[in-house]
Amino acid sequence: MAVRTEFREPTSEESMAGHYTFKASKSPYMRYVESEGIPIVKGIGVYDTRDVELGDWARYGARGAFLYLDGIGAQKGMHLIEVPGRGPLRLSVTSSTSSTL
């Protein structure tokens, strides 16, 4: 998250003067990602997806993680899902430009 510092002059005896720090608010997508309760992998890449820590993802009935990587343009929403060998995977794809199944 970007942090911006701003100096404000006092406007009255009660108002404070000085440097204020403002944090950028999280995007709706990042709030969704965090609400899913699975690990989020951030960085510039993943060397081996088999080494990524996975968490229980109730939405899909499987284990998974979010990949939120820098340096790949506007493509941010990647998911890593371990397909269960003992049961069905609750998955619905509405639109996709590429996929590996």
C-alpha positions in Angstrom: 0.0 0.0 0.0 1.2 3.4 -0.8 1.8 5.9 2.0 1.5 9.6 1.4 2.7 12.3 3.8 1.1 15.7 3.8 1.8 18.8 5.8 -1.2 20.9 7.0 -1.2 24.3 8.5 -3.3 25.0 11.5 -6.6 26.8 10.8 -7.6 27.5 14.4 -6.3 27.1 17.9 -7.9 23.6 18.2 -6.6 22.2 14.8 -3.3 20.4 14.8 -0.4 21.3 12.5 2.2 19.0 11.2 2.7 16.0 9.0 -0.1 13.6 8.5 0.3 10.1 7.0 -2.5 8.6 4.8 -2.6 5.0 3.8 -4.2 4.1 0.5 -7.4 2.2 1.0 -7.6 -1.4 -0.1 -9.3 -2.2 -3.4 -12.6 -4.2 -3.4 -10.6 -7.1 -5.0 -8.0 -7.1 -2.2 -10.8 -7.0 0.4 -12.4 -10.0 -1.3 -9.0 -11.9 -1.5 -8.4 -11.4 2.2 -11.9 -12.4 3.2 -11.5 -15.8 1.5 -9.1 -16.8 4.3 -6.5 -18.6 2.2 -2.8 -17.7 1.8 -1.8 -14.8 -0.5 1.5 -15.1 -2.4 2.9 -11.6 -3.2 6.1 -10.9 -5.1 7.5 -11.0 -8.6 7.0 -14.7 -9.2 6.8 -18.3 -8.0 9.6 -20.7 -8.8 7.7 -23.9 -8.1 3.9 -23.8 -7.4 4.3 -27.1 -5.6 6.1 -25.2 -2.8 3.3 -22.7 -2.3 1.5 -22.9 1.1 -2.1 -23.8 0.5 -5.1 -23.3 2.8 -8.6 -24.8 3.0 -10.8 -22.9 0.5 -14.4 -23.5 1.5 -15.8 -21.9 -1.6 -14.3 -24.6 -3.8 -14.1 -27.5 -1.4 -10.4 -27.7 -2.0 -7.0 -26.3 -0.9 -5.7 -23.2 -2.6 -3.9 -19.9 -2.6 -4.1 -16.5 -4.3 -1.2 -15.4 -6.5 -0.9 -11.6 -6.5 2.3 -11.0 -8.4 4.0 -7.8 -9.5 5.5 -7.2 -13.0 2.7 -8.9 -15.0 0.7 -5.8 -16.0 -3.0 -5.7 -15.0 -3.2 -9.5 -14.6 -3.4 -9.8 -10.8 -6.1 -12.3 -10.0 -4.6 -15.7 -10.2 -5.6 -18.7 -8.2 -3.7 -21.9 -7.4 -6.1 -24.8 -6.6 -5.2 -28.3 -5.6 -7.8 -30.6 -7.2 -8.9 -33.1 -4.6 -8.4 -36.8 -5.5 -11.2 -38.0 -3.3 -14.1 -35.9 -4.4 -15.6 -33.2 -6.6 -14.2 -29.7 -7.0 -16.9 -27.0 -6.9 -15.7 -24.8 -9.7 -17.6 -22.5 -12.0 -15.8 -20.5 -14.7 -17.6 -17.5 -16.0 -15.0 -16.1 -18.3 -11.4 -16.9 -18.9 -8.6 -15.9 -21.3 -6.4 -18.9 -20.4 -6.6 -21.8 -18.1 -4.8 -24.9 -17.2 -6.8 -27.9 -16.0 
